[in-house]
Amino acid sequence: MNRLVSMTVNGEPCELSVALNRTLLDALRNEGSLTGTKKGCDVGDCGACTVIMDGRPVNACLVLAAEAEGAAIETIEGLQPAYDKPHALQQKFMEFGGAQCGFCTPGIIMMAKALLDENPDPSEDEIRFALAGNICRCTGYTKIIDAVRATAEELRRAGTL
């Protein structure tokens, strides 16, 4: 049995017909064709599926799609302000080498965005705490933390935080 779920995804109205047991992650990837959000562990441990739902980061693998009825969802695909212009976080991740294989990167970037939306001047400890639920096997986190700190500084200077 399917249910029609209406939400806003990356600023656009969206209706998806989903099975009642379908997770938000699978609905975004399969019915919504937004494959930037990754399926890692599928049990909420790795953070690869992090999206922002009504202003808060969530593990999309732990949210039923039906729970997103009426919600505003932000995914990595909606982060970039223009096709040829990456978001400041994406740019700093490239500059600082904050991504290697890239599988975990969308979830980490979305978690970092949620952090910076809430706290425009996080300390290193606050960044580490915010990203503690996002597992990366490649980078060792130093470059990721440096990229988030540099982004925060750039956005504060530009007055966009």
GUNUKE-258238 format. One record per residue: y, x, z of N, C-alpha, C, O in turn; residue in one letter; residue number from 0. Coordinates in Angstrom, 3 decimals, always signed. Each point is the difference from the previous one (the first is absolute). Example, Ala and Ser with C-alpha at 12.3 -4.5 7.8 and 13.67 -1.06 7.14 Angstrom:
BEGIN
{{-5.690, +13.190, +7.800}, {+1.190, -0.890, +0.000}, {+1.200, +0.900, +0.000}, {-0.019, +1.036, +0.665}, "A", 0}
{{+1.069, -1.386, -1.385}, {+1.190, +0.820, +0.060}, {+1.090, -0.770, +0.730}, {+1.108, +0.509, +0.169}, "S", 1}
END
This chain:
BEGIN
{{-1.180, +0.844, +0.000}, {+1.180, -0.844, +0.000}, {+1.244, +0.890, +0.000}, {+0.114, +0.920, +0.809}, "M", 0}
{{+0.798, -1.198, -1.706}, {+1.231, +0.767, -0.105}, {+1.176, -0.790, +0.557}, {-0.013, -1.227, +0.101}, "N", 1}
{{+1.032, +2.008, +0.256}, {+1.250, -0.576, +0.490}, {+1.140, +0.676, -0.747}, {-0.045, +1.202, -0.265}, "R", 2}
{{+1.050, -1.970, -0.067}, {+1.194, +0.548, -0.633}, {+0.930, +0.503, +1.105}, {+0.408, -0.765, +0.873}, "L", 3}
{{-0.084, +2.038, -0.918}, {+0.860, +0.619, +1.012}, {+1.303, +0.402, -0.684}, {-0.003, +0.724, -0.996}, "V", 4}
{{+1.120, -1.207, +1.549}, {+1.327, +0.327, -0.521}, {+0.662, +1.006, +0.920}, {+0.026, -0.178, +1.218}, "S", 5}
{{+0.503, +1.227, -1.802}, {+0.692, +1.045, +0.755}, {+1.023, +0.638, -0.922}, {+0.056, -0.302, -1.192}, "M", 6}
{{+0.737, +1.172, +1.748}, {+0.913, +0.815, -0.798}, {-0.542, +1.419, +0.028}, {-0.183, +0.579, +1.071}, "T", 7}
{{-0.071, -0.021, -2.244}, {-0.537, +1.357, -0.091}, {+1.012, +0.854, -0.742}, {+0.317, -0.253, -1.163}, "V", 8}
{{+0.176, +1.250, +1.841}, {+0.990, +0.922, -0.570}, {+1.204, -0.748, -0.569}, {+0.520, +0.324, -1.068}, "N", 9}
{{-0.099, -1.343, +1.830}, {+1.192, -0.751, -0.362}, {-0.216, -1.107, -1.019}, {+0.946, -0.709, -0.343}, "G", 10}
{{-2.161, +0.545, -0.145}, {-0.301, -1.015, -1.011}, {-0.915, -1.074, +0.575}, {-0.943, +0.326, +0.720}, "E", 11}
{{+1.196, -1.600, -1.020}, {-0.914, -1.057, +0.437}, {-1.379, +0.232, -0.618}, {-0.113, +0.414, -1.154}, "P", 12}
{{-0.921, -0.684, +1.928}, {-1.357, +0.272, -0.450}, {-0.932, -1.062, +0.565}, {+0.072, -0.330, +1.184}, "C", 13}
{{-0.938, -0.197, -2.023}, {-1.043, -0.917, +0.439}, {-1.339, +0.572, -0.438}, {-0.201, +0.321, -1.172}, "E", 14}
{{-0.700, -0.201, +2.119}, {-1.324, +0.538, -0.290}, {-1.052, -1.002, +0.449}, {+0.088, -0.555, +1.096}, "L", 15}
{{-1.068, +0.328, -1.935}, {-1.137, -0.835, +0.365}, {-1.071, +0.928, +0.569}, {-0.560, +0.832, -0.713}, "S", 16}
{{+0.285, -0.989, +2.009}, {-0.902, +0.933, +0.671}, {-1.053, -0.741, +0.823}, {+0.234, -1.107, +0.486}, "V", 17}
{{-1.381, +1.734, -0.343}, {-1.031, -0.517, +0.899}, {+0.525, +0.072, +1.429}, {+0.809, +0.867, +0.329}, "A", 18}
{{-1.266, -1.767, +0.502}, {+0.489, -0.063, +1.383}, {-0.279, +1.277, +0.783}, {+0.732, +0.320, +0.937}, "L", 19}
{{-1.778, +0.413, -1.306}, {-0.338, +1.238, +0.714}, {+0.560, +1.250, -0.677}, {-0.330, +1.116, +0.402}, "N", 20}
{{+1.166, -1.283, -1.419}, {+0.571, +1.129, -0.745}, {+1.093, +0.652, +0.832}, {+0.863, -0.685, +0.548}, "R", 21}
{{-0.899, +2.013, -0.454}, {+1.054, +0.705, +0.726}, {+1.242, +0.114, -0.876}, {-0.063, -0.118, -1.224}, "T", 22}
{{+1.178, +0.348, +1.879}, {+1.244, +0.229, -0.724}, {-0.150, +1.204, -0.922}, {+0.494, -0.017, -1.127}, "L", 23}
{{-1.164, +1.049, +1.592}, {-0.224, +1.192, -0.820}, {-0.704, -0.359, -1.299}, {+0.469, +0.355, -1.081}, "L", 24}
{{-1.596, -1.060, +1.181}, {-0.749, -0.344, -1.204}, {+0.776, -0.973, -0.884}, {-0.075, +0.086, -1.226}, "D", 25}
{{+0.814, -1.004, +1.830}, {+0.803, -0.931, -0.791}, {+1.098, +0.736, -0.763}, {+0.228, -0.279, -1.177}, "A", 26}
{{+0.449, +1.208, +1.830}, {+1.048, +0.762, -0.691}, {-0.588, +0.817, -1.142}, {+0.555, +0.036, -1.098}, "L", 27}
{{-1.680, +0.618, +1.364}, {-0.611, +0.879, -1.004}, {-0.652, -0.795, -1.140}, {+0.171, +0.343, -1.170}, "R", 28}
{{-0.906, -1.389, +1.503}, {-0.787, -0.709, -1.017}, {+0.776, -1.145, -0.644}, {+0.224, +0.015, -1.211}, "N", 29}
{{+0.184, -0.993, +1.988}, {+0.735, -1.125, -0.569}, {+1.439, +0.375, -0.369}, {+0.543, -0.519, -0.975}, "E", 30}
{{+0.070, +1.409, +1.740}, {+1.386, +0.389, -0.252}, {+0.171, +1.190, -0.925}, {+1.119, +0.292, -0.422}, "G", 31}
{{-2.204, +0.403, +0.097}, {+0.026, +1.184, -0.890}, {+0.924, +1.106, +0.506}, {+0.557, +0.758, -0.794}, "S", 32}
{{-0.398, -0.668, +2.112}, {+0.813, +1.063, +0.602}, {-0.954, +0.997, +0.651}, {-0.387, -0.160, +1.157}, "L", 33}
{{+0.019, +1.175, -1.902}, {-1.042, +0.926, +0.456}, {+0.536, +1.231, +0.715}, {-0.768, +0.901, +0.338}, "T", 34}
{{+2.066, -0.849, -0.106}, {+0.563, +1.140, +0.725}, {-0.442, +0.036, +1.451}, {-0.159, +1.079, +0.571}, "G", 35}
{{-0.040, -2.233, +0.028}, {-0.504, -0.087, +1.367}, {-1.487, +0.303, -0.051}, {-0.743, -0.655, -0.731}, "T", 36}
{{+0.305, +1.636, +1.496}, {-1.369, +0.504, -0.120}, {-0.941, -0.585, +1.042}, {+0.404, -0.332, +1.115}, "K", 37}
{{-1.664, +0.215, -1.503}, {-1.062, -0.417, +0.909}, {-0.728, +1.264, +0.441}, {-0.715, +0.632, -0.778}, "K", 38}
{{+0.915, -0.281, +2.047}, {-0.661, +1.180, +0.536}, {-1.211, -0.408, +0.820}, {-1.110, -0.105, -0.521}, "G", 39}
{{+1.332, -0.122, +1.797}, {-1.094, -0.294, +0.920}, {-0.371, -1.477, +0.024}, {-1.144, -0.341, +0.301}, "C", 40}
{{+2.080, -0.530, -0.608}, {-0.171, -1.457, +0.014}, {-0.242, -0.560, +1.402}, {-0.487, -1.121, +0.143}, "D", 41}
{{+0.827, +1.900, +0.896}, {-0.136, -0.485, +1.382}, {+1.241, +0.309, +0.840}, {-0.042, -0.123, +1.224}, "V", 42}
{{+1.138, +0.521, -1.857}, {+1.249, +0.208, +0.719}, {+0.159, +1.351, +0.668}, {+0.899, +0.169, +0.824}, "G", 43}
{{-1.739, +0.793, -1.150}, {+0.075, +1.301, +0.659}, {+0.817, +1.053, -0.752}, {+0.520, +0.924, +0.626}, "D", 44}
{{-0.392, -1.040, -1.950}, {+0.560, +1.119, -0.766}, {+1.456, -0.168, -0.422}, {+0.681, +0.998, -0.235}, "C", 45}
{{-0.180, -2.233, +0.131}, {+1.391, -0.223, -0.382}, {+0.283, +0.062, -1.489}, {+1.151, -0.171, -0.402}, "G", 46}
{{-2.157, +0.410, -0.434}, {+0.234, +0.096, -1.444}, {+0.513, -1.308, -0.583}, {+0.653, -0.003, -1.044}, "A", 47}
{{-0.945, -1.102, +1.709}, {+0.369, -1.327, -0.516}, {+1.295, -0.537, +0.610}, {+0.278, -1.194, -0.111}, "C", 48}
{{+0.507, +2.040, +0.744}, {+1.220, -0.459, +0.663}, {+0.981, -0.621, -0.991}, {+0.343, +0.593, -1.022}, "T", 49}
{{+0.094, -1.800, +1.355}, {+1.082, -0.689, -0.709}, {+0.963, -0.497, +1.078}, {-0.317, +0.026, +1.190}, "V", 50}
{{+1.470, -0.468, -1.611}, {+0.970, -0.553, +0.940}, {-0.006, -1.522, -0.179}, {+0.235, -0.510, -1.095}, "I", 51}
{{-0.503, -0.193, +2.179}, {-0.073, -1.459, -0.019}, {+1.058, -0.530, +0.952}, {-0.053, +0.249, +1.204}, "M", 52}
{{+1.019, -0.986, -1.754}, {+1.103, -0.524, +0.800}, {+0.657, +1.089, +0.851}, {+0.313, -0.212, +1.171}, "D", 53}
{{-0.113, +1.379, -1.784}, {+0.712, +1.086, +0.650}, {-0.830, +0.889, +0.901}, {+0.528, +0.947, +0.582}, "G", 54}
{{-1.821, -1.232, -0.452}, {-0.871, +0.779, +0.890}, {-1.164, +0.601, -0.778}, {-0.581, -0.674, -0.850}, "R", 55}
{{+0.231, +1.924, +1.124}, {-1.161, +0.580, -0.681}, {-1.291, -0.646, +0.502}, {-0.172, -0.230, +1.197}, "P", 56}
{{-0.724, -0.055, -2.134}, {-1.314, -0.552, +0.343}, {-1.058, +0.689, -0.837}, {+0.267, +0.478, -1.102}, "V", 57}
{{-1.475, -0.438, +1.645}, {-1.155, +0.432, -0.778}, {-0.455, -1.224, -0.786}, {-0.530, -0.952, +0.572}, "N", 58}
{{+0.738, +0.983, -1.880}, {-0.303, -1.165, -0.830}, {-1.479, -0.342, +0.002}, {-0.370, -1.123, -0.342}, "A", 59}
{{-0.486, +2.068, +0.720}, {-1.435, -0.290, +0.071}, {-0.349, -0.849, +1.215}, {-1.106, -0.535, +0.075}, "C", 60}
{{+2.026, +0.400, +0.877}, {-0.244, -0.775, +1.210}, {+0.710, -1.350, -0.002}, {-0.120, -0.768, +0.955}, "L", 61}
{{+0.853, +0.478, -2.015}, {+0.751, -1.252, -0.106}, {-0.669, -0.855, -1.064}, {-0.202, +0.456, -1.126}, "V", 62}
{{-0.138, -1.678, +1.468}, {-0.503, -0.909, -1.025}, {+1.153, -0.394, -0.915}, {+1.127, -0.186, +0.458}, "L", 63}
{{-1.407, +0.062, -1.729}, {+1.042, -0.367, -0.962}, {+0.664, -1.313, +0.404}, {+1.210, -0.160, -0.158}, "A", 64}
{{-2.000, -0.779, +0.679}, {+0.554, -1.294, +0.411}, {+1.038, +0.154, +1.115}, {+0.899, -0.831, +0.128}, "A", 65}
{{-1.020, +1.885, +0.674}, {+0.970, +0.246, +1.069}, {+1.357, +0.430, -0.553}, {+1.003, -0.029, +0.713}, "E", 66}
{{-0.976, +0.426, -1.972}, {+1.248, +0.445, -0.624}, {+0.778, -1.160, -0.616}, {+1.022, +0.221, -0.650}, "A", 67}
{{-1.485, -1.434, +0.842}, {+0.712, -1.178, -0.526}, {+1.459, +0.031, +0.462}, {+0.281, +0.038, +1.197}, "E", 68}
{{+0.640, -0.055, -2.162}, {+1.425, -0.004, +0.296}, {+0.588, +1.343, +0.394}, {+1.200, +0.096, +0.256}, "G", 69}
{{-2.018, +0.934, -0.202}, {+0.453, +1.321, +0.452}, {+0.691, +0.779, -1.124}, {-0.183, -0.277, -1.185}, "A", 70}
{{+0.975, +1.250, +1.602}, {+0.590, +0.977, -0.922}, {-0.827, +1.271, +0.112}, {-0.081, +0.606, +1.068}, "A", 71}
{{-0.525, -0.210, -2.165}, {-0.878, +1.171, -0.039}, {+0.671, +1.078, -0.843}, {+0.488, -0.269, -1.097}, "I", 72}
{{-0.469, +1.490, +1.622}, {+0.479, +1.152, -0.769}, {-1.164, +0.959, -0.183}, {-0.673, +0.371, +0.961}, "E", 73}
{{+0.443, +0.027, -2.215}, {-1.033, +0.981, -0.300}, {+0.652, +1.236, -0.610}, {+1.199, +0.011, -0.280}, "T", 74}
{{-1.993, +1.012, +0.082}, {+0.521, +1.239, -0.578}, {+0.611, -0.253, -1.384}, {+0.945, +0.685, -0.389}, "I", 75}
{{-1.477, -1.662, -0.356}, {+0.542, -0.284, -1.332}, {+1.432, -0.511, +0.060}, {+0.758, +0.180, -0.954}, "E", 76}
{{-0.378, -0.811, +2.053}, {+1.341, -0.546, +0.118}, {+1.007, +0.940, +0.624}, {+1.176, -0.341, +0.129}, "G", 77}
{{-1.621, +1.508, +0.256}, {+0.886, +0.930, +0.708}, {+1.013, +0.666, -0.934}, {+1.151, +0.211, +0.381}, "L", 78}
{{-1.562, +0.107, -1.559}, {+0.820, +0.728, -0.958}, {+1.142, -0.886, -0.485}, {-0.258, -1.089, -0.513}, "Q", 79}
{{+1.524, +1.521, +0.659}, {+1.131, -0.850, -0.383}, {+0.126, -0.231, -1.508}, {+0.542, -1.022, -0.422}, "P", 80}
{{-1.029, +1.941, -0.379}, {+0.035, -0.137, -1.457}, {-1.187, +0.756, -0.571}, {-0.536, +0.906, +0.639}, "A", 81}
{{+0.131, -1.276, -1.832}, {-1.182, +0.599, -0.616}, {+0.074, +1.525, -0.029}, {-0.999, +0.678, +0.240}, "Y", 82}
{{+2.166, -0.150, -0.530}, {+0.148, +1.450, -0.139}, {+0.640, +0.654, +1.225}, {+0.417, +1.157, -0.063}, "D", 83}
{{-0.337, -1.887, +1.173}, {+0.621, +0.554, +1.203}, {-0.883, -0.290, +1.213}, {-0.077, -1.141, +0.456}, "K", 84}
{{-0.586, +2.169, +0.065}, {-0.827, -0.218, +1.186}, {+0.842, -0.265, +1.248}, {+1.154, +0.421, +0.084}, "P", 85}
{{-1.736, -1.113, +0.864}, {+0.628, -0.189, +1.309}, {+0.162, +1.379, +0.636}, {-0.737, +0.931, -0.328}, "H", 86}
{{+1.686, -0.805, +1.224}, {+0.251, +1.285, +0.665}, {-1.264, +0.547, +0.669}, {-0.236, +1.208, -0.042}, "A", 87}
{{-0.571, -2.058, +0.652}, {-1.251, +0.484, +0.612}, {-0.938, +0.581, -1.057}, {-0.580, +1.067, +0.201}, "L", 88}
{{+0.434, -1.759, -1.309}, {-0.859, +0.508, -1.068}, {+0.508, +1.339, -0.519}, {-0.788, +0.915, -0.242}, "Q", 89}
{{+2.102, -0.799, +0.073}, {+0.597, +1.239, -0.492}, {-0.243, +1.148, +0.971}, {-0.368, +1.100, -0.411}, "Q", 90}
{{+0.573, -1.355, +1.693}, {-0.188, +1.067, +0.997}, {-1.472, +0.383, +0.128}, {-0.311, +1.171, +0.221}, "K", 91}
{{-0.595, -2.129, -0.356}, {-1.422, +0.346, +0.026}, {-0.325, +0.941, -1.149}, {-0.783, +0.935, +0.167}, "F", 92}
{{+1.379, -1.173, -1.336}, {-0.222, +0.911, -1.132}, {+0.618, +1.365, +0.270}, {-0.632, +1.029, -0.237}, "M", 93}
{{+1.865, -1.019, +0.731}, {+0.698, +1.266, +0.245}, {-0.681, +0.847, +1.064}, {-0.067, +1.222, -0.127}, "E", 94}
{{-0.436, -1.862, +1.170}, {-0.575, +0.727, +1.132}, {-1.507, +0.196, -0.122}, {-0.601, +0.638, +0.864}, "F", 95}
{{-0.018, -1.162, -1.897}, {-1.447, +0.114, -0.132}, {-0.731, -0.847, +1.022}, {-1.044, +0.401, +0.515}, "G", 96}
{{+1.591, -1.578, -0.219}, {-0.594, -0.873, +1.005}, {-1.199, -0.773, -0.487}, {-0.573, -0.786, +0.756}, "G", 97}
{{+0.178, +0.986, -1.994}, {-1.185, -0.670, -0.537}, {-0.829, +1.028, -0.750}, {+0.529, +0.838, -0.731}, "A", 98}
{{-1.823, -0.918, +0.922}, {-0.884, +0.850, -0.792}, {-0.877, -0.879, -0.872}, {+0.294, -0.163, -1.185}, "Q", 99}
{{-1.351, -0.404, +1.724}, {-0.826, -0.866, -0.849}, {+0.711, -1.319, -0.269}, {-0.224, -0.613, -1.044}, "C", 100}
{{+1.077, +0.160, +1.963}, {+0.808, -1.189, -0.197}, {-0.613, -1.303, +0.460}, {+0.672, -1.031, -0.037}, "G", 101}
{{-1.917, +1.036, +0.469}, {-0.650, -1.255, +0.376}, {+0.677, -0.658, +1.201}, {+0.211, -1.213, +0.002}, "F", 102}
{{+0.124, +1.988, +1.000}, {+0.611, -0.544, +1.217}, {+1.506, -0.187, -0.128}, {+0.613, -0.686, +0.819}, "C", 103}
{{-0.020, +1.284, -1.830}, {+1.456, +0.073, -0.116}, {+0.696, -1.361, -0.009}, {+1.001, -0.150, +0.701}, "T", 104}
{{-1.464, -0.842, -1.443}, {+0.709, -1.292, +0.031}, {+0.089, -0.593, +1.411}, {+1.052, -0.497, +0.403}, "P", 105}
{{-2.153, +0.552, +0.341}, {+0.010, -0.531, +1.363}, {+0.918, +0.778, +0.917}, {+0.704, -0.589, +0.821}, "G", 106}
{{-0.701, +1.904, -0.949}, {+0.868, +0.834, +0.833}, {+1.464, -0.267, -0.341}, {+0.838, -0.110, +0.895}, "I", 107}
{{-0.534, +0.009, -2.174}, {+1.387, -0.253, -0.401}, {+0.471, -1.363, +0.507}, {+1.132, -0.129, +0.466}, "I", 108}
{{-1.982, -0.878, -0.553}, {+0.400, -1.328, +0.486}, {+0.184, +0.009, +1.523}, {+0.912, -0.648, +0.514}, "M", 109}
{{-1.762, +1.368, +0.202}, {+0.171, +0.114, +1.452}, {+1.293, +0.751, +0.320}, {+0.731, -0.380, +0.915}, "M", 110}
{{-0.452, +1.437, -1.663}, {+1.235, +0.760, +0.214}, {+1.219, -0.866, -0.302}, {+1.007, +0.084, +0.701}, "A", 111}
{{-1.090, -0.913, -1.736}, {+1.116, -0.899, -0.310}, {+0.235, -0.970, +1.149}, {+1.141, -0.231, +0.401}, "K", 112}
{{-2.213, -0.330, +0.124}, {+0.132, -0.922, +1.134}, {+0.638, +0.708, +1.194}, {+0.848, -0.574, +0.683}, "A", 113}
{{-1.253, +1.815, -0.432}, {+0.593, +0.780, +1.090}, {+1.492, +0.181, -0.234}, {+0.804, -0.268, +0.893}, "L", 114}
{{-0.425, +0.723, -2.088}, {+1.414, +0.277, -0.276}, {+0.837, -1.272, -0.025}, {+1.186, +0.032, +0.331}, "L", 115}
{{-1.789, -1.149, -0.719}, {+0.721, -1.279, +0.062}, {+0.338, -0.357, +1.440}, {+1.053, -0.575, +0.275}, "D", 116}
{{-1.950, +0.919, +0.639}, {+0.188, -0.325, +1.417}, {+0.784, +1.084, +0.736}, {+0.797, -0.298, +0.890}, "E", 117}
{{-1.025, +1.554, -1.265}, {+0.598, +1.130, +0.699}, {+0.485, +1.018, -1.035}, {-0.794, +0.807, -0.483}, "N", 118}
{{+2.074, -0.833, +0.139}, {+0.496, +0.887, -1.045}, {+0.105, +1.473, +0.396}, {+0.275, +0.850, -0.848}, "P", 119}
{{-0.490, -0.546, +2.117}, {+0.100, +1.389, +0.448}, {-1.175, +0.351, +0.917}, {+0.198, +0.313, +1.174}, "D", 120}
{{-1.425, -0.367, -1.717}, {-1.161, +0.258, +0.855}, {-0.173, +1.488, +0.303}, {+0.293, +0.862, -0.828}, "P", 121}
{{-0.770, -0.593, +2.022}, {-0.364, +1.367, +0.362}, {-1.340, +0.327, -0.654}, {-0.676, -0.882, -0.530}, "S", 122}
{{+0.308, +2.143, +0.574}, {-1.306, +0.392, -0.535}, {-1.115, -0.728, +0.738}, {-0.963, -0.443, -0.625}, "E", 123}
{{+1.074, +0.315, +1.930}, {-1.022, -0.711, +0.776}, {-0.084, -1.468, -0.407}, {-1.094, -0.559, -0.070}, "D", 124}
{{+2.232, -0.068, -0.197}, {-0.006, -1.405, -0.420}, {-0.631, -0.162, -1.380}, {-0.699, -0.980, -0.256}, "E", 125}
{{+0.944, +1.936, -0.626}, {-0.639, -0.029, -1.323}, {-1.503, +0.162, +0.159}, {-0.774, -0.753, -0.591}, "I", 126}
{{+0.358, +1.731, +1.384}, {-1.434, +0.225, +0.225}, {-0.665, -1.243, +0.593}, {-1.100, -0.369, -0.411}, "R", 127}
{{+1.759, -0.273, +1.370}, {-0.555, -1.192, +0.628}, {-0.124, -1.135, -1.019}, {-1.023, -0.682, -0.054}, "F", 128}
{{+2.070, +0.485, -0.754}, {-0.010, -1.073, -0.993}, {-1.097, +0.200, -1.041}, {-0.608, -0.965, -0.462}, "A", 129}
{{+0.361, +2.209, +0.100}, {-0.984, +0.302, -1.040}, {-1.398, +0.262, +0.561}, {-0.914, +0.340, -0.753}, "L", 130}
{{+0.743, -0.492, +2.046}, {-1.292, +0.311, +0.631}, {-1.141, -0.857, -0.539}, {-1.155, +0.424, +0.048}, "A", 131}
{{+1.443, -1.599, -0.553}, {-1.037, -0.868, -0.538}, {-0.302, +0.236, -1.466}, {-0.803, -0.719, -0.594}, "G", 132}
{{+1.436, +1.716, +0.006}, {-0.216, +0.326, -1.409}, {-0.726, +1.338, -0.091}, {+0.524, +1.035, +0.412}, "N", 133}
{{-1.710, -1.072, -0.947}, {-0.823, +1.207, -0.089}, {+0.181, +0.654, -1.367}, {-0.071, -0.657, -1.039}, "I", 134}
{{+0.307, +1.976, +1.067}, {+0.080, +0.806, -1.216}, {-0.941, +1.182, +0.186}, {+0.107, +0.735, +0.982}, "C", 135}
{{-1.011, -0.554, -1.907}, {-0.959, +1.099, +0.103}, {+0.480, +1.265, -0.695}, {-0.616, +1.054, +0.157}, "R", 136}
{{+1.701, -1.132, -0.924}, {+0.385, +1.121, -0.856}, {+1.155, +0.843, +0.527}, {-0.059, +1.228, -0.068}, "C", 137}
{{+1.108, -1.859, +0.592}, {+1.261, +0.729, +0.177}, {+0.188, +0.673, +1.347}, {+0.726, +0.991, +0.087}, "T", 138}
{{-1.345, -1.486, +0.948}, {+0.251, +0.560, +1.320}, {+1.243, -0.570, +0.654}, {+0.345, +0.431, +1.100}, "G", 139}
{{+0.343, -1.374, -1.718}, {+1.104, -0.793, +0.540}, {+1.349, +0.711, +0.085}, {+1.025, -0.681, -0.006}, "Y", 140}
{{-0.967, +1.988, +0.084}, {+1.284, +0.689, +0.157}, {+0.959, -0.339, -1.128}, {+1.166, -0.307, +0.248}, "T", 141}
{{-1.639, +0.357, -1.468}, {+0.869, -0.288, -1.146}, {+0.389, -1.477, -0.049}, {+1.087, -0.347, -0.461}, "K", 142}
{{-1.973, -0.508, +0.933}, {+0.304, -1.433, +0.062}, {+1.134, -0.232, +0.996}, {+0.962, -0.707, -0.301}, "I", 143}
{{-1.074, +1.295, +1.470}, {+1.025, -0.163, +1.041}, {+1.326, +0.581, -0.474}, {+1.056, -0.597, +0.211}, "I", 144}
{{-1.113, +1.758, -0.848}, {+1.226, +0.600, -0.542}, {+0.645, -0.914, -1.039}, {+1.224, -0.127, -0.036}, "D", 145}
{{-2.034, -0.509, -0.807}, {+0.528, -0.894, -1.026}, {+0.660, -1.229, +0.624}, {+1.047, -0.447, -0.469}, "A", 146}
{{-1.652, -0.097, +1.518}, {+0.579, -1.176, +0.666}, {+1.307, +0.379, +0.677}, {+0.979, -0.741, -0.086}, "V", 147}
{{-0.952, +1.886, +0.760}, {+1.239, +0.449, +0.661}, {+1.110, +0.222, -1.017}, {+1.142, -0.397, +0.231}, "R", 148}
{{-1.470, +1.030, -1.355}, {+1.004, +0.261, -1.040}, {+0.498, -1.308, -0.612}, {+1.184, -0.132, -0.310}, "A", 149}
{{-2.078, -0.825, +0.140}, {+0.408, -1.303, -0.525}, {+0.966, -0.686, +0.954}, {+1.028, -0.529, -0.423}, "T", 150}
{{-1.358, +0.539, +1.703}, {+0.866, -0.626, +0.998}, {+1.394, +0.619, -0.048}, {+1.007, -0.706, +0.031}, "A", 151}
{{-0.965, +2.015, -0.106}, {+1.289, +0.694, -0.052}, {+0.774, -0.379, -1.261}, {+1.200, -0.267, +0.062}, "E", 152}
{{-1.876, +0.243, -1.190}, {+0.656, -0.339, -1.264}, {+0.529, -1.442, +0.015}, {+1.128, -0.255, -0.421}, "E", 153}
{{-1.944, -0.676, +0.905}, {+0.415, -1.404, +0.012}, {+1.144, -0.236, +0.986}, {+0.878, -0.822, -0.262}, "L", 154}
{{-0.879, +1.530, +1.387}, {+1.119, -0.116, +0.942}, {+1.278, +0.525, -0.635}, {+1.052, -0.630, +0.110}, "R", 155}
{{-1.134, +1.771, -0.769}, {+1.170, +0.576, -0.675}, {+0.547, -0.939, -1.067}, {+1.212, -0.128, -0.170}, "R", 156}
{{-2.117, -0.522, -0.542}, {+0.401, -0.912, -1.073}, {+0.454, -1.359, +0.548}, {+0.565, -0.818, -0.726}, "A", 157}
{{-0.821, +0.596, +2.019}, {+0.394, -1.262, +0.624}, {-0.880, -1.165, -0.386}, {+0.424, -1.153, +0.084}, "G", 158}
{{-1.645, +1.435, -0.508}, {-0.901, -1.079, -0.426}, {-1.013, -0.384, +1.080}, {-0.850, -0.862, -0.224}, "T", 159}
{{+0.937, +1.488, +1.375}, {-0.869, -0.404, +1.129}, {+0.817, -0.662, +1.067}, {-0.541, -0.409, +1.027}, "L", 160}
END
